[in-house]
């Protein structure tokens, strides 16, 4: 079935990273990771949710 991006929905990326974890010091095997703390960096601003408000930051610097 075609997707919205024009690719077959069954198409997959090559498994180039299977069995490896990318770290700042290079790739390692998952068994060598030890304890980890997964996290994501998110930006959100609900200030204007209930009406307009002034932008409180420089959009060029933020993005």
C-alpha positions in Angstrom: 0.0 0.0 0.0 1.5 3.4 -0.9 2.2 5.8 1.9 1.8 9.6 1.9 5.5 9.9 1.1 5.2 7.9 -2.1 7.0 4.9 -0.7 5.8 1.4 -0.2 4.6 1.0 3.4 6.4 -2.3 3.6 9.7 -0.8 2.7 12.3 -0.7 5.4 15.7 0.9 6.0 18.7 -1.4 5.8 19.7 -2.9 9.1 23.0 -1.0 9.3 22.6 -0.3 13.0 21.2 -3.6 14.3 23.2 -4.9 17.2 25.0 -1.6 17.8 24.4 1.4 20.0 25.7 4.7 19.0 27.5 6.6 21.8 29.5 9.8 21.9 32.6 7.6 22.1 31.6 5.4 19.2 29.5 2.3 18.5 29.2 -0.4 21.2 27.4 -3.7 21.6 24.1 -3.4 23.5 25.4 -5.9 26.1 28.2 -3.3 27.0 25.7 -0.5 27.7 25.1 -1.0 31.4 22.4 1.1 33.0 21.1 3.9 30.9 18.6 6.8 31.3 16.7 7.3 28.0 15.4 10.8 27.5 14.2 13.2 24.8 14.6 17.0 24.4 11.3 18.7 23.8 10.3 22.3 23.4 6.7 23.3 24.1 5.0 26.5 25.1 1.3 26.5 26.2 1.3 30.2 26.9 -0.9 31.0 23.9 -3.2 28.1 24.4 -6.2 30.1 25.5 -5.7 33.2 23.3 -3.0 35.2 21.6 0.1 36.3 23.5 3.3 38.0 22.7 6.2 35.7 21.6 8.6 35.7 24.5 11.7 34.4 22.6 13.6 35.0 19.4 12.3 32.5 16.9 15.5 32.6 14.9 17.6 31.7 17.9 15.1 29.0 19.1 15.0 27.2 15.8 
